[in-house]
C-alpha cells in the first residue's frame, strides 16, 4: 500500500508542471562604489573591466550565471600563465544599485 502511494505521488510530481523561477539580468553598465574607489564596467558584448584605487586594471570578458536575485559574475583576464578568473557575487538591490561581494555599487551611465 505504501509503495503504491509513494509511486502515485512520484508520478504526479513528474507530470505536474513546475514553476519557472525568474532569473536576474546581467548588470550591464558602468558601476562604481560611492567614493569611486572601485569601478566595474560590464558591456553587453561580454567585455568587462575592473579597477580599484591603488590596484591593477583587470580587463577581459565576463560570463554571467544568474539566480533569482542576482548571480555570479566572472571576469576572465589574461596572465602569463593563461586566462585567470575573478568571481563576484552580485545581488540586485534596485535598477541603479547592486552589491558586489557585499560592497554597494551604483550605476553611473
PyMOL commands that set and color helices and strands:
alter all, ss='L'
color gray80, all
select helices_A, chain A and resi 2-15
alter helices_A, ss='H'
color red, helices_A
select strands_A, chain A and resi 29-32+38-42+47-52+58-66+70-79+82-94+97-100+103-107
alter strands_A, ss='S'
color yellow, strands_A
deselect
rebuild
show_as cartoon
